[in-house]
Amino acid sequence: MKWLNDYRMRFVLIGFVAAIVLGGRAAKADFTFGEITNLGPTVNTGASDAAASLSADGLTLFFSSNRTGGMGKWDLCMVTRETVDGDWGPATNLGPTVNHSSDDWGASISTDGLELYFRSGRNNQNDLLVTRRETINSDWGTPVNLGPTVNSAAKDAYPSISSDGLELYFSSLRSGGFGRPDIWVTQRLTKDDPWQAPVNLGPTLNTAGDDYAPDITDDGLTLIFSSGSPTEWSDLCATTRRTTADPWREPFNLGPVINANKNVNKIDYADISPDGTMLYITCYNRPGGYGDFDIWQAPIIPIVDFNGDMFVDSADMCIMVDNWGKDEPLCDIAPMPFGDGIVDIKDLIALAEHLPPAFLAHWELDETEGSIAYDSVGGHDGMLNGNPLWQPAGGKTGGAIQLDGIDDYVSADFVWEIWKMKISASAWIKGGAPGQVIISQADGMGYGAAWLYADSSSGTLVTRLMDPQPELVSESVISDGTWHHIGLVWDGSYRYLYVDGAEVARDAAALNYTIACDGGLYLGAGKYLDAGSFFSGLIDDVRIYRKALSAEEIEALTQ
């Protein structure tokens, strides 16, 4: 299953990240990054393209480029897309009103989209400027220098405006810092007030080396920046704070997925998407790129398998509850990307988004015609085999499918391949005969099993799930020609059988041997499609859950 493979991969990365120290800053282990991908040829060219800044709606990306046809050595450009999942359109130069014959670099777009801050080399300076527009559809106005309160005689660059527009982070080579350069912040009381004197972020964040190119997240709680010694390429690092009134914490390295091969393929100039789920970075000479500098992206993935058992489930929920109200990095996964220093409702909501869906498949079997039995939940549509008949008015809950007991059955692409995964299955049936099967897992690699079937001698409900364990046999007859609701529950240790909402059998002892079922699913036939296993009668409303349904939940399905 893809979600399990993803989590296996992520957990391997956790161990790798947690075990190393990069650039003097320890790696944080409660998140990882997905595959790094290039933004493509509409953004990147054979020239250099760098320093991305994404708009609040995620539909416009501002960046710097030295491609031909511009106003100066480096110009500010932009690309747009129709949706946040869409492809980027062709790049547009912001034009001569904004760009100058010198370098214009490192834009930061405000949340309202009406201010664009950047560094410019015009007038033989390296100063911070801002260009404004009245609406997002208006032209940009003439850039304005932020003035001597913000800018210094030294190089000031890489601005990042906070979402409320009241903080501007940037890097500067001015005196009074701890290294070359350092990260500073200037504030203003309102958007109509002037910027105040910049403040150095201090020795917790700034080092004796190079600390530059800050990016403040939309919630104001994470600052990502480049950090390193003057003798080697920098790493991307991050610092967090619990609230915007709290001090910044000790920075941590973003780890080897992002900072791999930094001395060969320079990586810096980060920008986090407003929702905290995507990191945009500039990479130098990364294989698969288009030019010297290209812009790439990497999904930010919180680690939610807290106990490392390869599953994201109620056990992880319990760990979060045990750490409720604490400063526990393991469970502090929200707000994205890196938490806020306390385990609270935001983290619970984030965990819930990563829990696998409990409802895996639902074949309502209410079709009136055609050769497909549609799964309304998981997309595991079934194919009719033989010549089953739709009975639109003949089901227990709407329609049903009628099988002839000879060669009729439904086959669906549904693989259950996880050791000890909890699962439940249920269906309404009418008819059948001893030995006939209602639900089975096909014999894909020799490990199929009859999930629900009628005993070959008495017609009582039986399961062979977890084969080669002994079959679990009930004393409840299901092949007497009347409607019955049948159910199977596996809770990771015991199997339970239900008929008409009541428990009719369970294992006497916990099962200590489990095996995967890796073939497709059959409705109305055995795993070998052998004669005698085909069901003769009506099947309706087949459901499968990735959880052990309680007795009360099973009973509710019969109502």
C-alpha positions as CSV (number, residue, x, y, z in Angstrom):
1,M,0.0,0.0,0.0
2,K,1.4,3.4,-1.0
3,W,0.7,5.1,2.3
4,L,2.6,2.5,4.2
5,N,5.5,2.6,1.9
6,D,5.6,6.4,2.2
7,Y,5.8,6.1,6.0
8,R,8.5,3.4,5.9
9,M,10.6,5.7,3.7
10,R,9.9,8.6,6.1
11,F,10.9,6.7,9.1
12,V,14.2,5.6,7.6
13,L,14.8,9.3,7.0
14,I,14.0,10.1,10.6
15,G,16.8,7.9,11.9
16,F,19.2,9.3,9.3
17,V,18.3,12.9,10.2
18,A,18.4,12.3,14.0
19,A,21.8,10.7,13.9
20,I,23.7,13.5,12.3
21,V,24.9,17.0,12.9
22,L,25.3,19.3,9.9
23,G,26.9,22.7,9.8
24,G,27.1,22.9,13.6
25,R,23.4,22.8,14.1
26,A,21.6,19.6,15.1
27,A,18.9,18.2,12.8
28,K,15.3,18.1,14.0
29,A,13.5,14.8,13.7
30,D,9.8,15.4,13.8
31,F,9.5,16.1,10.1
32,T,11.0,15.2,6.8
33,F,10.9,16.2,3.2
34,G,9.4,14.5,0.2
35,E,11.0,14.3,-3.3
36,I,12.7,17.4,-4.5
37,T,11.4,18.4,-7.9
38,N,12.3,21.1,-10.4
39,L,9.7,23.8,-11.1
40,G,10.2,23.2,-14.8
41,P,11.2,25.1,-18.0
42,T,8.6,27.9,-17.7
43,V,10.3,29.0,-14.4
44,N,13.9,27.8,-15.0
45,T,16.0,28.5,-18.0
46,G,19.5,27.8,-19.3
47,A,20.4,31.0,-17.4
48,S,20.2,31.3,-13.6
49,D,16.8,31.5,-11.8
50,A,16.7,31.9,-8.0
51,A,15.2,33.3,-4.8
52,A,11.5,32.4,-5.0
53,S,8.6,34.1,-3.2
54,L,5.1,32.6,-3.3
55,S,2.0,34.7,-3.1
56,A,-0.5,34.1,-0.3
57,D,-3.0,32.4,-2.7
58,G,-0.2,30.2,-4.0
59,L,-0.9,31.2,-7.6
60,T,2.0,33.6,-8.3
61,L,5.7,33.1,-7.8
62,F,8.1,36.0,-7.9
63,F,11.8,35.2,-8.5
64,S,15.1,36.6,-9.8
65,S,16.6,35.8,-13.1
66,N,19.6,36.8,-15.3
67,R,18.0,35.4,-18.4
68,T,18.4,37.5,-21.6
69,G,16.0,40.2,-22.5
70,G,15.9,41.9,-19.1
71,M,16.7,45.4,-17.9
72,G,19.9,44.5,-15.9
73,K,22.2,41.7,-14.8
74,W,19.4,40.3,-12.5
75,D,15.7,41.2,-12.9
76,L,12.6,40.4,-11.0
77,C,10.2,38.1,-12.8
78,M,7.0,36.2,-12.1
79,V,5.0,33.2,-13.1
80,T,1.3,32.3,-12.5
81,R,-0.8,29.2,-12.4
82,E,-4.6,28.5,-12.4
83,T,-4.6,26.3,-9.3
84,V,-2.2,25.4,-6.6
85,D,-1.8,22.0,-8.2
86,G,-1.5,23.3,-11.7
87,D,1.5,23.9,-13.9
88,W,3.3,27.3,-14.0
89,G,2.7,29.4,-17.0
90,P,5.3,31.4,-18.9
91,A,7.5,33.9,-17.0
92,T,7.0,37.6,-17.2
93,N,9.6,40.3,-16.5
94,L,8.3,42.9,-14.1
95,G,9.5,45.6,-16.5
96,P,11.5,48.8,-16.5
97,T,9.5,50.5,-13.8
98,V,10.6,47.9,-11.2
99,N,13.8,46.6,-12.7
100,H,17.0,48.6,-13.2
101,S,20.1,48.3,-15.3
102,S,21.9,47.1,-12.1
103,D,20.9,44.0,-10.1
104,D,17.4,43.6,-8.7
105,W,17.2,40.5,-6.5
106,G,15.4,38.5,-3.8
107,A,11.8,39.7,-3.9
108,S,9.3,39.1,-1.0
109,I,5.6,39.6,-1.7
110,S,3.3,40.9,1.0
111,T,0.2,38.8,2.0
112,D,-2.2,41.3,0.4
113,G,-0.1,41.2,-2.8
114,L,0.3,45.0,-2.9
115,E,3.9,45.4,-1.7
116,L,7.0,43.8,-3.2
117,Y,10.2,44.2,-1.2
118,F,13.6,43.5,-2.8
119,R,17.3,44.3,-2.9
120,S,18.7,46.6,-5.6
121,G,22.2,47.6,-6.6
122,R,21.0,50.8,-8.2
123,N,22.8,54.1,-7.4
124,N,25.9,52.1,-6.4
125,Q,24.1,50.9,-3.3
126,N,22.9,47.5,-2.0
127,D,19.7,48.7,-0.4
128,L,16.2,47.4,0.3
129,L,13.4,48.9,-1.8
130,V,9.7,48.4,-2.1
131,T,7.4,48.7,-5.0
132,R,3.6,49.1,-4.5
133,R,0.4,48.7,-6.5
134,E,-3.2,49.7,-5.8
135,T,-4.7,46.3,-6.6
136,I,-3.3,42.9,-7.6
137,N,-4.3,43.7,-11.2
138,S,-2.6,47.1,-11.2
139,D,0.8,47.9,-12.5
140,W,3.7,48.1,-10.0
141,G,4.8,51.6,-9.1
142,T,8.2,53.2,-9.0
143,P,10.3,51.4,-6.3
144,V,11.0,53.4,-3.1
145,N,14.2,53.1,-1.0
146,L,13.4,52.1,2.6
147,G,15.7,54.9,3.8
148,P,18.6,55.3,6.1
149,T,16.8,53.9,9.2
150,V,16.6,50.5,7.6
151,N,19.4,50.6,5.0
152,S,23.1,51.1,6.0
153,A,26.3,51.9,4.1
154,A,27.0,48.2,4.0
155,K,25.1,45.6,2.0
156,D,21.5,45.0,3.0
157,A,19.7,42.2,1.2
158,Y,17.2,39.3,1.1
159,P,14.1,40.9,2.7
160,S,11.2,38.8,4.0
161,I,8.0,40.6,5.0
162,S,5.8,39.1,7.7
163,S,2.1,38.2,6.9
164,D,0.8,41.1,9.0
165,G,3.3,43.5,7.2
166,L,4.7,44.7,10.5
167,E,8.1,42.9,10.5
168,L,10.7,42.9,7.8
169,Y,13.5,40.4,8.2
170,F,16.7,40.8,6.1
171,S,20.4,40.1,6.2
172,S,23.1,42.8,6.5
173,L,26.8,43.3,6.6
174,R,26.5,46.3,8.8
175,S,28.6,46.6,12.0
176,G,27.2,45.5,15.4
177,G,26.5,41.9,14.4
178,F,28.1,38.6,15.2
179,G,29.3,37.5,11.8
180,R,29.2,38.4,8.2
181,P,26.4,38.8,7.4
182,D,23.8,38.6,10.1
183,I,20.0,38.5,10.2
184,W,18.2,41.6,11.4
185,V,14.5,42.6,11.8
186,T,12.9,46.0,11.5
187,Q,9.3,46.6,12.8
188,R,6.6,49.2,12.5
189,L,3.4,49.7,14.6
190,T,1.1,49.8,11.6
191,K,1.5,49.7,7.8
192,D,1.2,53.5,7.7
193,D,4.0,54.0,10.3
194,P,7.7,54.2,9.4
195,W,10.1,51.4,9.9
196,Q,12.0,51.4,13.2
197,A,15.7,50.9,13.7
198,P,16.6,47.3,12.8
199,V,17.5,44.8,15.6
200,N,20.0,42.0,15.3
201,L,18.4,38.6,16.1
202,G,21.3,37.8,18.4
203,P,23.8,35.1,19.0
204,T,21.2,32.3,19.4
205,L,20.5,32.6,15.7
206,N,23.5,34.5,14.2
207,T,27.0,32.9,14.2
208,A,30.5,34.1,13.4
209,G,29.9,32.8,9.9
210,D,27.3,33.7,7.2
211,D,23.7,33.9,8.3
212,Y,21.5,35.3,5.5
213,A,18.4,35.0,3.3
214,P,15.7,34.7,6.0
215,D,12.2,33.6,5.2
216,I,9.5,34.2,7.8
217,T,6.5,31.8,7.6
218,D,2.9,32.9,7.3
219,D,2.2,32.3,11.0
220,G,5.3,34.1,12.1
221,L,6.5,31.2,14.1
222,T,9.3,29.8,11.9
223,L,12.3,31.5,10.3
224,I,14.2,29.6,7.7
225,F,17.6,30.9,6.6
226,S,21.0,30.0,5.2
227,S,23.9,29.5,7.6
228,G,27.5,28.5,7.2
229,S,31.1,29.4,7.5
230,P,32.8,31.7,5.0
231,T,34.9,28.8,3.6
232,E,32.1,26.5,2.5
233,W,28.6,26.6,1.1
234,S,25.8,27.2,3.6
235,D,23.1,24.9,4.9
236,L,19.4,25.7,5.2
237,C,18.4,26.0,8.9
238,A,15.3,27.0,10.8
239,T,14.4,28.5,14.1
240,T,11.0,28.5,15.8
241,R,9.2,30.4,18.5
242,R,6.1,29.5,20.5
243,T,4.4,32.9,19.8
244,T,5.4,36.0,18.0
245,A,6.1,37.6,21.4
246,D,8.6,34.8,22.4
247,P,12.3,34.7,21.6
248,W,13.6,32.6,18.8
249,R,14.9,29.1,19.8
250,E,18.1,27.4,19.0
251,P,18.2,26.9,15.2
252,F,18.2,23.4,13.7
253,N,19.5,22.1,10.4
254,L,16.9,21.0,7.8
255,G,18.8,17.8,7.3
256,P,20.4,15.7,4.5
257,V,17.4,15.5,2.2
258,I,17.6,19.3,1.6
259,N,21.3,19.9,2.4
260,A,22.8,16.9,0.7
261,N,26.0,17.5,-1.4
262,K,25.9,21.2,-0.4
263,N,29.6,21.7,-1.4
264,V,28.8,20.4,-4.9
265,N,25.3,21.6,-5.5
266,K,24.8,24.9,-3.5
267,I,21.4,25.1,-1.8
268,D,20.0,28.3,-0.3
269,Y,17.3,31.0,-0.6
270,A,14.3,29.2,0.9
271,D,10.6,30.2,0.8
272,I,7.9,28.3,2.6
273,S,4.4,28.2,1.1
274,P,1.8,30.1,3.1
275,D,0.2,26.8,4.3
276,G,3.6,25.4,5.4
277,T,3.5,22.3,3.2
278,M,6.0,23.2,0.5
279,L,9.6,24.5,0.6
280,Y,10.9,26.3,-2.4
281,I,14.7,26.4,-2.6
282,T,17.4,27.6,-5.0
283,C,19.9,24.9,-6.0
284,Y,23.2,25.4,-7.9
285,N,24.2,22.8,-10.5
286,R,21.7,20.2,-9.2
287,P,21.4,17.3,-11.6
288,G,18.2,17.5,-13.7
289,G,18.1,21.3,-13.7
290,Y,18.1,23.7,-16.6
291,G,20.7,26.3,-15.7
292,D,23.4,27.1,-13.1
293,F,20.8,28.2,-10.5
294,D,17.3,26.7,-10.6
295,I,14.3,26.8,-8.3
296,W,13.1,23.5,-6.9
297,Q,10.4,22.4,-4.4
298,A,10.2,19.9,-1.7
299,P,7.0,18.8,0.2
300,I,7.3,19.3,4.0
301,I,6.0,16.1,5.7
302,P,5.4,15.9,9.5
303,I,6.3,12.7,11.2
304,V,3.1,11.3,12.7
305,D,4.1,7.7,13.2
306,F,5.2,8.6,16.8
307,N,5.8,5.0,18.0
308,G,7.6,3.9,14.9
309,D,5.4,0.8,14.3
310,M,4.9,1.7,10.6
311,F,1.2,2.6,11.2
312,V,-0.5,5.9,11.9
313,D,-3.4,4.9,14.1
314,S,-5.0,5.2,17.6
315,A,-1.7,4.3,19.3
316,D,-0.1,7.5,17.9
317,M,-3.2,9.4,19.0
318,C,-2.7,8.1,22.6
319,I,1.0,9.2,22.5
320,M,-0.2,12.7,21.6
321,V,-2.8,12.7,24.4
322,D,-0.1,11.6,26.9
323,N,2.0,14.6,25.9
324,W,-0.9,17.1,25.8
325,G,0.1,20.6,26.9
326,K,3.8,19.7,26.9
327,D,6.7,21.0,24.9
328,E,7.3,17.6,23.2
329,P,8.8,17.9,19.7
330,L,7.8,14.4,18.8
331,C,4.1,15.4,18.8
332,D,4.4,19.1,18.1
333,I,3.6,18.9,14.4
334,A,1.5,22.0,14.0
335,P,1.2,24.7,12.9
336,M,3.0,23.6,9.8
337,P,5.8,23.3,9.2
338,F,7.6,22.8,12.5
339,G,5.1,23.3,15.4
340,D,4.9,26.0,18.1
341,G,6.4,24.5,21.2
342,I,3.2,23.0,22.7
343,V,1.1,19.9,22.0
344,D,-2.5,21.1,21.6
345,I,-5.6,21.0,19.4
346,K,-3.6,22.2,16.3
347,D,-1.4,19.1,16.5
348,L,-4.5,16.8,17.0
349,I,-6.1,18.2,13.9
350,A,-2.8,17.8,11.9
351,L,-2.6,14.1,13.1
352,A,-6.1,13.5,12.1
353,E,-5.3,14.6,8.5
354,H,-2.7,11.8,8.3
355,L,-4.7,9.0,9.8
356,P,-5.6,6.5,7.0
357,P,-9.3,6.4,6.2
358,A,-11.2,3.9,8.3
359,F,-13.7,3.3,5.5
360,L,-11.8,1.4,2.8
361,A,-14.5,0.2,0.4
362,H,-18.2,0.2,-0.1
363,W,-19.9,-1.7,-2.9
364,E,-23.5,-0.6,-2.5
365,L,-24.5,-2.9,-5.5
366,D,-27.4,-0.6,-6.4
367,E,-26.6,-0.4,-10.1
368,T,-29.3,-1.0,-12.6
369,E,-27.2,-2.1,-15.6
370,G,-23.6,-2.5,-16.8
371,S,-20.7,-4.7,-16.0
372,I,-19.1,-2.6,-13.1
373,A,-19.9,-2.7,-9.4
374,Y,-18.8,0.7,-8.2
375,D,-16.9,1.3,-5.0
376,S,-18.3,4.6,-3.6
377,V,-15.4,5.1,-1.1
378,G,-12.1,3.8,-2.2
379,G,-12.2,3.5,-5.9
380,H,-12.0,-0.3,-6.0
381,D,-14.6,-0.7,-8.6
382,G,-15.5,-4.4,-9.3
383,M,-15.9,-6.2,-12.6
384,L,-18.8,-8.5,-13.1
385,N,-17.9,-12.0,-14.3
386,G,-20.3,-14.6,-15.7
387,N,-23.7,-13.1,-16.0
388,P,-24.8,-11.7,-12.7
389,L,-28.2,-9.9,-12.7
390,W,-28.8,-6.5,-11.2
391,Q,-31.9,-6.4,-8.9
392,P,-32.5,-2.7,-8.4
393,A,-35.5,-3.2,-6.2
394,G,-34.5,-6.6,-4.7
395,G,-31.9,-5.6,-2.1
396,K,-32.0,-5.1,1.6
397,T,-30.8,-1.6,1.3
398,G,-31.8,-0.5,-2.2
399,G,-30.7,-2.8,-5.0
400,A,-28.6,-6.0,-4.9
401,I,-26.7,-8.3,-7.2
402,Q,-28.0,-11.8,-8.0
403,L,-25.4,-14.6,-8.6
404,D,-26.2,-18.0,-10.1
405,G,-23.9,-20.2,-8.1
406,I,-22.3,-21.5,-11.2
407,D,-19.8,-18.9,-12.6
408,D,-21.1,-15.5,-11.4
409,Y,-18.9,-13.3,-9.2
410,V,-17.5,-9.8,-8.9
411,S,-13.7,-9.2,-8.9
412,A,-12.1,-6.1,-7.5
413,D,-8.6,-4.7,-7.2
414,F,-8.3,-4.7,-3.5
415,V,-5.1,-5.9,-1.7
416,W,-4.8,-6.4,2.0
417,E,-1.1,-6.8,2.6
418,I,-0.2,-5.5,6.0
419,W,0.7,-7.7,8.9
420,K,-1.7,-7.4,11.8
421,M,-3.6,-4.5,10.2
422,K,-7.1,-4.3,11.8
423,I,-9.9,-4.8,9.4
424,S,-13.7,-5.4,9.3
425,A,-15.9,-6.6,6.5
426,S,-19.7,-6.9,6.3
427,A,-22.5,-7.7,3.8
428,W,-26.2,-8.4,3.5
429,I,-26.9,-11.8,1.9
430,K,-30.0,-13.8,1.0
431,G,-29.7,-17.4,-0.2
432,G,-26.6,-19.4,-0.7
433,A,-25.8,-23.0,0.2
434,P,-23.2,-24.8,2.3
435,G,-19.7,-24.4,1.0
436,Q,-20.4,-21.2,-0.9
437,V,-18.3,-18.0,-0.4
438,I,-19.5,-14.5,0.1
439,I,-16.1,-12.6,0.3
440,S,-12.6,-14.0,-0.4
441,Q,-9.2,-12.7,-1.1
442,A,-7.8,-14.2,-4.3
443,D,-4.8,-16.5,-4.2
444,G,-2.4,-14.0,-5.6
445,M,0.9,-15.3,-4.1
446,G,-0.5,-18.4,-2.4
447,Y,-1.9,-16.5,0.6
448,G,-5.6,-16.0,-0.3
449,A,-8.4,-16.7,2.2
450,A,-12.1,-17.0,2.4
451,W,-13.2,-14.1,4.6
452,L,-16.8,-15.0,4.9
453,Y,-18.5,-18.2,3.7
454,A,-21.0,-20.9,4.7
455,D,-19.7,-24.1,6.3
456,S,-19.7,-26.9,3.8
457,S,-21.8,-29.2,5.9
458,S,-24.1,-27.0,8.1
459,G,-24.2,-23.7,6.2
460,T,-23.1,-21.7,9.3
461,L,-21.0,-18.6,9.1
462,V,-17.2,-19.3,8.9
463,T,-14.0,-17.4,8.3
464,R,-10.6,-18.5,7.2
465,L,-9.1,-15.1,7.4
466,M,-5.5,-15.4,8.8
467,D,-5.1,-18.7,7.0
468,P,-3.3,-21.1,7.9
469,Q,-4.8,-20.5,11.3
470,P,-7.7,-22.8,12.0
471,E,-11.0,-21.6,10.6
472,L,-13.3,-19.8,13.0
473,V,-16.8,-21.5,12.9
474,S,-20.0,-20.1,14.2
475,E,-23.3,-22.0,14.9
476,S,-25.4,-19.5,13.1
477,V,-26.9,-20.7,9.8
478,I,-26.8,-18.1,7.0
479,S,-27.9,-20.2,4.0
480,D,-31.6,-20.6,5.0
481,G,-33.0,-18.3,2.2
482,T,-33.7,-15.3,4.4
483,W,-31.8,-12.0,4.6
484,H,-28.8,-12.0,7.0
485,H,-26.3,-9.4,7.9
486,I,-22.9,-11.0,8.3
487,G,-19.7,-9.5,9.6
488,L,-16.1,-10.2,10.3
489,V,-13.7,-8.3,12.6
490,W,-10.0,-8.8,13.0
491,D,-8.5,-6.6,15.8
492,G,-4.9,-7.6,15.4
493,S,-5.2,-10.5,17.8
494,Y,-8.6,-12.1,17.6
495,R,-11.2,-12.8,14.9
496,Y,-14.9,-12.1,15.5
497,L,-18.0,-13.2,13.5
498,Y,-21.3,-11.5,13.6
499,V,-24.7,-12.5,12.3
500,D,-27.6,-10.0,12.3
501,G,-25.8,-7.6,14.6
502,A,-24.8,-10.2,17.3
503,E,-21.5,-11.8,18.0
504,V,-21.6,-15.5,17.1
505,A,-18.0,-16.6,17.4
506,R,-14.5,-15.4,18.4
507,D,-11.1,-16.9,18.8
508,A,-10.5,-18.6,22.1
509,A,-6.8,-17.4,22.2
510,A,-4.9,-14.7,20.5
511,L,-3.4,-15.6,17.1
512,N,0.3,-15.4,17.0
513,Y,0.9,-16.0,13.3
514,T,-0.4,-13.7,10.6
515,I,0.1,-13.6,6.9
516,A,-0.6,-11.1,4.2
517,C,-3.5,-11.5,1.7
518,D,-2.2,-10.1,-1.6
519,G,-4.6,-11.0,-4.3
520,G,-7.7,-9.2,-5.5
521,L,-11.1,-9.5,-3.8
522,Y,-13.9,-11.7,-4.9
523,L,-17.5,-11.2,-4.1
524,G,-19.5,-14.4,-4.4
525,A,-16.6,-16.9,-5.1
526,G,-13.7,-18.7,-3.4
527,K,-10.1,-17.8,-3.7
528,Y,-9.5,-20.4,-6.4
529,L,-12.8,-19.8,-8.2
530,D,-13.5,-23.5,-7.7
531,A,-16.8,-25.1,-8.4
532,G,-19.0,-25.2,-5.3
533,S,-17.6,-22.0,-4.0
534,F,-19.8,-19.7,-6.2
535,F,-22.6,-18.1,-4.3
536,S,-26.2,-18.6,-5.4
537,G,-28.4,-15.8,-4.2
538,L,-28.4,-12.0,-3.5
539,I,-25.5,-9.9,-2.1
540,D,-26.0,-6.3,-1.0
541,D,-24.1,-3.5,0.6
542,V,-20.6,-4.9,1.0
543,R,-18.4,-2.8,3.3
544,I,-14.7,-3.0,4.4
545,Y,-13.1,-0.9,7.1
546,R,-9.5,-0.4,8.2
547,K,-10.4,-0.7,11.8
548,A,-11.9,-3.2,14.2
549,L,-15.5,-2.3,14.4
550,S,-17.1,-2.5,17.9
551,A,-20.1,-4.7,18.6
552,E,-22.2,-1.6,18.7
553,E,-20.9,-0.4,15.4
554,I,-21.7,-3.8,13.8
555,E,-25.2,-3.7,15.3
556,A,-25.7,-0.2,13.9
557,L,-25.1,-1.5,10.4
558,T,-28.1,-3.8,10.7
559,Q,-30.5,-1.0,11.4
